[in-house]
Amino acid sequence: MLKKIKSWLLIAVMSAVFLSSGLTYYAISSLRLQPNSQEIVIQPKSGLRSIASQLVEQGVLKEPWRFILLAMVLNKQSYLQAGDYTLNKNITPYQLLLSLNHGKTTKGGVTFIEGHTFAQMLKKIEINDAVKQSISTMSEAEIMQQIGAPYKVAEGLFFPDTYYFDRNTPDTALLKRSYDAMQSKLEKAWLNRDANLPYKNSYQALIMASIIEKETGKAIERPMIAGVFVNRLRIGMRLQTDPTVIYGMGVQFDGNIRKRDLIADTPYNTYTRNGLPPTPIAMPGMASIEAALHPTVTKALYFVGKGDGSHVFSNSLDEHNRAVAHYQLEPKH
């Protein structure tokens, strides 16, 4: 009887060793996925057996039982998460288990760039295959209503940044994140603004920031450009800034701005109209917002580009005309 027990124990031990070594080999061996099996979906509320079956159906596993056993041995069966996943073709069952355990789902991403318009922003969302599309037929006012914003015009109200999100995130949710980020950052900056600025509210500061964003070639000059525009607003002088004219021209702008464009009146032509335009003209970054709220104290009323992205600033029209003659009219050698 004792011999039989010893034999059974030996068989049990040997079986455990073989099972353990076999499972270990399986756990660290590449699954060698085909391209059509690298993008997978695990349905919500799936248990271990269901997940293993889904992996078989999607060509990740040849059979489910070894994966199930591995998960149970490692006590991971209760922690596997649903979602969309992108798998490396050489992923091992153990690595797959860890990915499902940590919920390393496929992430989408989109970058909204300082100085871009709302139309350019929407185009980036439209071509992003990770975004669930729903607003393509909506008007701008309808889009703003969908994200709970009290504005009908969307321009400039979204914060430029890189946003990461789960695949199939609705476009409205992504827009709301960017909108909420801008509102939060703008209002915080507004509370810390310099005294006696010529803005009625934070929205007007945002309009100014968008102009600064489009006018600035060298980042260090933002506060100085803001100082010039603030001086003009204070004395009732027109802003006379080309980017607002270009924005008002819309699709008619062909890359060149002409005298006839400067005298053609639109709500955004700051050569023909006093004060700020009715809305921002682009997405300003945080640096431009800070410049609008903390402009350089200066007597300058004019600036002209030097051709390298920087500007010459002048206090008087005579000085400005000389700078224009030198940097814009003189032939370059």
VEXDREN-2710 file (C-alpha; in Angstrom, 1 decimal):
% VEXDREN-2710
k/r/px/py/pz
1/MET/0.0/0.0/0.0
2/LEU/2.9/2.3/0.9
3/LYS/4.5/1.6/-2.4
4/LYS/1.3/2.5/-4.3
5/ILE/1.0/5.8/-2.4
6/LYS/4.6/6.7/-3.2
7/SER/4.0/5.8/-6.8
8/TRP/0.9/8.0/-6.9
9/LEU/2.8/10.8/-5.3
10/LEU/5.7/10.5/-7.7
11/ILE/3.3/10.5/-10.7
12/ALA/1.5/13.6/-9.2
13/VAL/4.8/15.4/-8.7
14/MET/6.1/14.5/-12.2
15/SER/2.7/15.5/-13.7
16/ALA/2.9/18.9/-11.8
17/VAL/6.4/19.4/-13.1
18/PHE/5.5/18.6/-16.7
19/LEU/2.4/20.8/-16.4
20/SER/4.3/23.6/-14.9
21/SER/7.1/23.5/-17.4
22/GLY/4.7/23.2/-20.2
23/LEU/2.6/26.1/-19.0
24/THR/5.8/28.2/-18.4
25/TYR/6.9/27.5/-22.0
26/TYR/3.5/28.4/-23.3
27/ALA/3.4/31.6/-21.3
28/ILE/6.7/32.9/-22.7
29/SER/6.3/31.7/-26.3
30/SER/5.4/34.2/-29.1
31/LEU/1.8/34.0/-30.4
32/ARG/3.1/35.2/-33.8
33/LEU/-0.1/37.0/-34.7
34/GLN/-1.2/37.8/-38.2
35/PRO/-1.9/41.5/-38.9
36/ASN/-5.7/41.0/-38.8
37/SER/-5.4/39.6/-35.3
38/GLN/-3.4/42.5/-33.8
39/GLU/-6.5/44.8/-33.4
40/ILE/-8.9/43.1/-30.9
41/VAL/-12.0/43.9/-29.0
42/ILE/-12.9/42.5/-25.6
43/GLN/-16.6/43.0/-24.9
44/PRO/-17.8/44.6/-21.6
45/LYS/-18.7/42.3/-18.7
46/SER/-16.8/39.3/-20.1
47/GLY/-15.6/36.6/-17.8
48/LEU/-12.3/34.7/-18.2
49/ARG/-13.9/31.9/-20.4
50/SER/-15.7/34.4/-22.5
51/ILE/-12.5/36.4/-23.0
52/ALA/-10.6/33.3/-24.0
53/SER/-13.3/32.4/-26.5
54/GLN/-13.2/35.9/-28.0
55/LEU/-9.4/35.7/-28.3
56/VAL/-9.8/32.4/-30.2
57/GLU/-12.5/33.9/-32.5
58/GLN/-10.3/36.8/-33.3
59/GLY/-7.3/34.6/-34.2
60/VAL/-5.2/35.4/-31.1
61/LEU/-5.3/32.0/-29.5
62/LYS/-5.6/28.6/-31.2
63/GLU/-7.5/27.1/-28.2
64/PRO/-8.7/28.7/-24.9
65/TRP/-7.8/26.2/-22.2
66/ARG/-4.1/27.0/-21.7
67/PHE/-4.8/30.7/-21.5
68/ILE/-7.6/30.0/-19.0
69/LEU/-5.3/27.8/-16.9
70/LEU/-2.5/30.4/-17.0
71/ALA/-4.9/33.1/-15.8
72/MET/-6.1/30.9/-13.0
73/VAL/-2.6/29.9/-11.9
74/LEU/-1.5/33.5/-11.8
75/ASN/-4.8/34.6/-10.1
76/LYS/-5.6/37.1/-12.8
77/GLN/-9.1/35.9/-13.8
78/SER/-11.0/38.5/-11.9
79/TYR/-9.0/41.5/-13.1
80/LEU/-9.2/41.3/-16.9
81/GLN/-10.7/44.4/-18.6
82/ALA/-12.8/45.0/-21.6
83/GLY/-11.8/47.4/-24.4
84/ASP/-10.0/47.8/-27.7
85/TYR/-6.4/46.6/-27.8
86/THR/-3.5/46.8/-30.3
87/LEU/-1.2/43.8/-29.9
88/ASN/2.4/43.3/-30.9
89/LYS/2.6/40.4/-33.4
90/ASN/5.2/38.7/-31.1
91/ILE/3.3/39.2/-27.9
92/THR/3.3/36.2/-25.5
93/PRO/0.3/34.8/-23.6
94/TYR/1.8/36.2/-20.4
95/GLN/2.2/39.6/-21.9
96/LEU/-1.3/39.4/-23.3
97/LEU/-2.6/38.6/-19.8
98/LEU/-0.8/41.6/-18.3
99/SER/-2.2/43.9/-21.0
100/LEU/-5.7/42.7/-20.3
101/ASN/-5.0/42.9/-16.6
102/HIS/-3.8/46.5/-16.6
103/GLY/-6.4/47.6/-19.2
104/LYS/-3.8/48.7/-21.7
105/THR/-6.4/49.5/-24.3
106/THR/-5.6/51.2/-27.6
107/LYS/-5.5/54.9/-27.1
108/GLY/-6.3/57.5/-29.7
109/GLY/-4.7/60.9/-29.7
110/VAL/-5.1/64.2/-31.4
111/THR/-3.1/67.5/-31.3
112/PHE/-4.8/70.9/-31.6
113/ILE/-2.2/73.5/-32.6
114/GLU/-1.9/77.1/-31.4
115/GLY/-3.0/79.5/-34.2
116/HIS/-5.2/77.0/-35.9
117/THR/-8.9/77.7/-36.6
118/PHE/-11.9/75.8/-35.4
119/ALA/-12.4/74.5/-39.0
120/GLN/-8.8/73.1/-38.9
121/MET/-9.6/71.6/-35.5
122/LEU/-12.7/69.9/-36.9
123/LYS/-10.8/68.5/-39.8
124/LYS/-8.3/66.8/-37.5
125/ILE/-11.1/65.2/-35.6
126/GLU/-12.9/64.1/-38.8
127/ILE/-9.8/62.2/-40.2
128/ASN/-9.0/60.6/-36.8
129/ASP/-10.2/57.0/-37.0
130/ALA/-10.2/56.6/-33.2
131/VAL/-13.0/59.2/-32.8
132/LYS/-16.7/58.3/-33.0
133/GLN/-18.1/60.8/-35.4
134/SER/-21.4/62.6/-34.8
135/ILE/-21.1/66.3/-35.6
136/SER/-20.4/66.3/-39.3
137/THR/-23.9/67.5/-40.2
138/MET/-24.2/69.9/-37.3
139/SER/-23.9/73.7/-37.5
140/GLU/-21.4/75.4/-35.3
141/ALA/-24.1/76.6/-33.0
142/GLU/-25.5/73.1/-32.7
143/ILE/-22.0/71.7/-31.8
144/MET/-21.6/74.3/-29.1
145/GLN/-25.0/73.4/-27.7
146/GLN/-24.1/69.7/-27.7
147/ILE/-21.0/70.4/-25.5
148/GLY/-23.0/72.7/-23.1
149/ALA/-21.3/75.9/-24.1
150/PRO/-23.2/79.2/-24.0
151/TYR/-21.6/80.5/-27.3
152/LYS/-22.8/80.1/-30.8
153/VAL/-19.5/80.9/-32.4
154/ALA/-16.8/78.3/-31.5
155/GLU/-13.6/80.1/-32.7
156/GLY/-10.9/80.3/-30.1
157/LEU/-12.8/78.7/-27.3
158/PHE/-10.8/75.4/-27.3
159/PHE/-7.4/74.9/-25.7
160/PRO/-4.6/73.8/-28.0
161/ASP/-3.0/70.7/-26.6
162/THR/-2.5/66.9/-27.2
163/TYR/-5.5/64.9/-26.0
164/TYR/-5.4/61.1/-25.5
165/PHE/-8.6/59.1/-25.3
166/ASP/-10.0/55.6/-25.6
167/ARG/-11.0/54.5/-29.1
168/ASN/-14.6/55.3/-30.1
169/THR/-14.7/58.3/-27.8
170/PRO/-17.4/60.7/-29.2
171/ASP/-16.2/63.8/-31.0
172/THR/-18.4/65.9/-28.7
173/ALA/-16.7/64.5/-25.6
174/LEU/-13.3/65.4/-27.1
175/LEU/-14.4/68.9/-27.9
176/LYS/-15.9/69.3/-24.4
177/ARG/-12.5/68.4/-22.9
178/SER/-10.7/71.0/-24.9
179/TYR/-13.4/73.6/-24.3
180/ASP/-13.4/73.0/-20.5
181/ALA/-9.6/73.2/-20.5
182/MET/-9.7/76.6/-22.2
183/GLN/-12.4/78.0/-19.9
184/SER/-10.6/76.8/-16.8
185/LYS/-7.2/78.2/-17.9
186/LEU/-8.6/81.4/-19.2
187/GLU/-10.6/82.3/-16.1
188/LYS/-7.7/81.5/-13.8
189/ALA/-5.4/83.7/-15.9
190/TRP/-8.1/86.5/-16.0
191/LEU/-8.2/86.6/-12.2
192/ASN/-4.5/87.3/-12.1
193/ARG/-4.5/89.9/-14.9
194/ASP/-2.8/93.3/-14.8
195/ALA/-4.9/96.3/-13.6
196/ASN/-6.6/98.7/-16.0
197/LEU/-6.6/96.6/-19.1
198/PRO/-9.0/97.7/-21.9
199/TYR/-11.0/94.5/-21.9
200/LYS/-14.6/94.3/-20.7
201/ASN/-14.3/90.6/-19.9
202/SER/-12.2/87.5/-20.3
203/TYR/-13.7/86.8/-23.8
204/GLN/-12.3/90.1/-25.1
205/ALA/-8.9/89.1/-23.6
206/LEU/-9.2/85.8/-25.5
207/ILE/-9.9/87.7/-28.7
208/MET/-6.7/89.8/-28.2
209/ALA/-4.8/86.6/-27.4
210/SER/-5.8/85.1/-30.7
211/ILE/-4.5/88.2/-32.6
212/ILE/-1.2/88.0/-30.7
213/GLU/-1.0/84.3/-31.6
214/LYS/-1.3/85.1/-35.3
215/GLU/0.9/88.1/-35.3
216/THR/3.9/86.7/-33.3
217/GLY/6.8/85.1/-35.1
218/LYS/9.2/85.2/-32.2
219/ALA/7.8/83.9/-28.9
220/ILE/9.7/86.5/-26.9
221/GLU/7.8/89.3/-28.6
222/ARG/4.3/88.3/-27.5
223/PRO/4.1/90.7/-24.5
224/MET/5.5/93.6/-26.6
225/ILE/3.0/93.0/-29.4
226/ALA/0.3/92.9/-26.8
227/GLY/1.6/96.2/-25.4
228/VAL/1.2/97.9/-28.8
229/PHE/-2.3/96.6/-29.3
230/VAL/-3.3/97.6/-25.8
231/ASN/-1.9/101.1/-26.4
232/ARG/-4.0/101.4/-29.5
233/LEU/-7.2/100.3/-27.8
234/ARG/-6.6/102.8/-25.0
235/ILE/-6.4/105.8/-27.3
236/GLY/-9.1/104.6/-29.7
237/MET/-6.7/103.9/-32.6
238/ARG/-7.6/101.1/-34.9
239/LEU/-5.7/97.8/-34.5
240/GLN/-4.9/97.6/-38.2
241/THR/-3.7/94.0/-38.0
242/ASP/-3.6/91.8/-41.2
243/PRO/-4.5/88.5/-39.6
244/THR/-8.0/89.7/-38.7
245/VAL/-8.5/90.9/-42.3
246/ILE/-7.4/87.5/-43.6
247/TYR/-9.8/85.7/-41.2
248/GLY/-12.6/87.9/-42.4
249/MET/-11.8/87.1/-46.0
250/GLY/-12.3/83.3/-45.3
251/VAL/-11.9/81.1/-48.4
252/GLN/-11.3/84.1/-50.6
253/PHE/-7.8/84.6/-49.2
254/ASP/-5.3/83.2/-51.7
255/GLY/-2.1/83.7/-49.7
256/ASN/-1.7/87.4/-50.6
257/ILE/-3.3/90.4/-49.0
258/ARG/-3.8/93.4/-51.2
259/LYS/-4.8/97.0/-50.7
260/ARG/-8.4/96.3/-51.8
261/ASP/-8.6/93.7/-49.1
262/LEU/-7.6/96.2/-46.5
263/ILE/-10.4/98.6/-47.4
264/ALA/-13.1/96.0/-48.0
265/ASP/-15.2/96.2/-44.9
266/THR/-16.0/93.0/-42.9
267/PRO/-16.7/92.6/-39.2
268/TYR/-13.1/91.4/-38.8
269/ASN/-11.4/94.2/-40.8
270/THR/-9.5/96.1/-38.1
271/TYR/-8.4/98.7/-40.7
272/THR/-12.0/99.8/-41.3
273/ARG/-13.5/99.1/-37.8
274/ASN/-12.6/100.3/-34.3
275/GLY/-11.8/98.0/-31.4
276/LEU/-11.6/94.3/-31.3
277/PRO/-13.2/92.0/-33.8
278/PRO/-16.4/90.2/-32.7
279/THR/-14.7/86.8/-31.9
280/PRO/-11.3/85.3/-31.7
281/ILE/-9.6/84.4/-35.0
282/ALA/-7.8/81.3/-33.9
283/MET/-6.9/79.1/-30.9
284/PRO/-4.4/81.0/-28.7
285/GLY/-1.9/79.2/-26.6
286/MET/-1.3/79.9/-23.0
287/ALA/1.7/82.2/-23.8
288/SER/-0.5/84.4/-25.9
289/ILE/-3.2/84.5/-23.2
290/GLU/-0.6/85.5/-20.6
291/ALA/0.7/88.2/-23.0
292/ALA/-2.7/89.7/-23.5
293/LEU/-3.2/89.9/-19.7
294/HIS/0.3/91.0/-18.9
295/PRO/1.4/93.2/-21.8
296/THR/4.7/95.0/-21.8
297/VAL/4.5/98.6/-20.6
298/THR/5.6/100.6/-23.7
299/LYS/5.0/103.7/-25.6
300/ALA/5.2/101.9/-28.9
301/LEU/2.2/102.1/-31.3
302/TYR/3.6/100.4/-34.3
303/PHE/5.6/97.4/-35.4
304/VAL/6.9/96.1/-38.7
305/GLY/8.3/92.7/-39.6
306/LYS/12.0/92.4/-40.3
307/GLY/11.7/89.3/-42.5
308/ASP/13.0/86.9/-40.0
309/GLY/9.9/86.6/-37.8
310/SER/11.0/89.4/-35.5
311/HIS/9.7/93.0/-35.5
312/VAL/10.9/96.6/-35.1
313/PHE/8.7/98.6/-32.7
314/SER/8.2/102.3/-33.0
315/ASN/6.7/105.0/-30.8
316/SER/5.8/107.4/-33.7
317/LEU/4.5/107.2/-37.2
318/ASP/7.7/108.8/-38.6
319/GLU/9.9/106.1/-36.9
320/HIS/7.5/103.4/-38.2
321/ASN/7.6/104.7/-41.8
322/ARG/11.4/104.7/-41.7
323/ALA/11.4/101.1/-40.4
324/VAL/8.9/100.1/-43.1
325/ALA/11.1/101.7/-45.8
326/HIS/14.2/99.9/-44.5
327/TYR/12.7/96.4/-43.9
328/GLN/9.9/96.3/-46.4
329/LEU/10.7/98.6/-49.3
330/GLU/14.5/98.5/-49.7
331/PRO/15.8/95.9/-52.1
332/LYS/17.4/92.9/-50.4
333/HIS/20.9/91.8/-51.5
END
